Amino acid sequence: MKTTEVSAPRTMTLKNAAGSRGQDLVHAVPMAMQPEVLRGHVPPRRYMPKTLIMPDYITKYPSIRTEEEREQYRAVFKDQYAEYKELHAEVQGVMKRFDDMDVMMGSLPQHPANHMERNRINKILQEYQRKKNDPAFLEKKERCEYLKNKLSHIKLKIQEYNKAMDWRDDYS
């Protein structure tokens, strides 16, 4: 529960005993202050709500209602699964090379003996970082993850339909 307090005292204007002919007197009379109680959720200062981005396949591939839709989903799955397998193999190959480079870098001397060796190690580290942050690789990795999630979604929709229709096939 959050409370707020007013720091400056409130004043009240009082009339003198002579009534309105005299000057008004201003006295600082403490008034009973009740703290303001805020109810409900109060976001923290500088609160920025997170934007939730829904993948396009969620709306593009809703629950299957007909046999024709099921066949369309299966065709999309089959087509994009081939792309996923190829991309996944490529990304995994690069990730394996990164793992190998990690092992190799772990075996490099921590304190090189001379300037030439230090330069060689620095070049290896720079090349490693350049490859790991390569936009083409990062894009392929992201596409691979997207396809994996999309295919999982499509497969789930096919399985739900199969269960509802009591189908038996390789997606169940």
N, C-alpha and C positions, 0 to 999 in steps of 0.2 A: 504494500500500500504506500503510495507516495503522498507526502504532505508538503504544503508550501506555507511559508510564513511571510508576513509583511514586515519589512525592516523599519520603515518610518512610522512614528506614532500618528494616529489620526487626531484631528482637532475638531472641536465642536464650538460653534459660536454661541455665546451666552449673552443675554440682554442684562443690562445692569438694573438695579432696583428702581431707578427712575423711569424705566420704560423706554420708549423710543426716542425721548429727547436727548438722552445721553449717548455717548459713543458705545458701540458694541465692543464687548471685551472678547478677546480670543484667548482661550485657555487650552492648553494641551491636556485633555482629559483622556486617560487611557480607557479605551473601549474594549469590551470583552471580544477577543479575536478568536474565531474558530478556524482551525487549520482547514484548508481546502482538501477534500478527500476526492481523489480521482478514482473512478471505478472502471473496471475492465482492463484490457491490455494496454499498457503504456509503452510504446516503442522506445528503445534507448536513443540517446542523442545521436544524430548523424546516421540514423537507421536508413539503410537502403535495402528495400525488399529484393530478394533474388528473383531473377527472371527465369521462369521455367520454360524451357524450350522443348516442345513435344516433337518427337521425330515424325516425319511425314508419313511413314508407313503405318503409324497408328490409325490415322484417319483414312488413309488410302486402302487399307486392308482390314475392314471391320469384320465382324462375325459373318461366316458364310451362311447363305440362306438357300442356295440352289446347287444342284449338281454341276451346272455350267460354271458357276463361280468357283466351285471346288476345283474343277479342271483348270481354270485360269490360274488359280493360286498355285497349283502343282506345276504348271508350265513356268511361271515366274520363279518358283523355288528351284526347279531344275536348271533353268538358265543362269540364275544368279549364283547358285551353288558352285557351278563350274568356275565362275569368276572368283568367287571366294576362295576356293581351293588353290587356285593358281596364285592369287595374291597372298594368301596365308603362307604358302610354301616360300615365297620370295621374302616376306617379312621375317619369317622364322629363320631363314638363312642369314639374313643381315643381323638379326638379334644374336644368333650363334656366334657370328664373327665378333660382335661387340663383347660377348662373354669371353671369347678367346683373348681379345685385346685387354680386357680387364685383368685377366690372369697374367698376361705378359707385363702389363704396367705395374702389377703388384710385385713382380720380380725385378723391376728396375731399381737401381741403387737410389736410396733416399738422398744421399749427399754425394753428388758426382765428384770425382777426383779432379777433373780439370774442366776448363771452359768449353772445350770441344765436345766433351761428353754431355755437359749440361745443355748445350745447344741441340744436340741430337735428341735428348729426352724431351726438351721443350717442343721440338718439331713433331715428335710422336704424339704428345699430349694435344697439341693444336690440331693435328690431323684427326685424331680421335673425336675431339669436340666438334669439329667441322662436319664429320660424317654423321655423328649422332644427332646433330641439329639441322641436317640437310632437309630443306623444305619438301623435296620430292619424296624422301623416305618418310617424313612425318605425315605427309598427305596419304601415302599408301597405307601406313599403319592405321590412320584414322578411318580410311575407307574400309579397311579390313574389319575393324571393330564395328563400323556401321552395318556392313553386310552380315556380320555374325548376328547382331541384334535383330536386324530385319528378317533374316532367315528363321531365327528362333520364333519370332512373332508369327510369321506365315505358317510355320510348322505347327505352332500351338493352335492356330485357327483351323487348320485342316484336321488336327486331332480332335478338337472340340466338335467339329461337324461330323467326323467319323463316329465319335462316341454317340452323338445324338441320333445318327442314322444307323448305328450298329454296323459300321463298315469295318473291314479288315484289310489293311494294306501295309506297305513298308513305312508309312508315316506314323503308325500307331505305336 
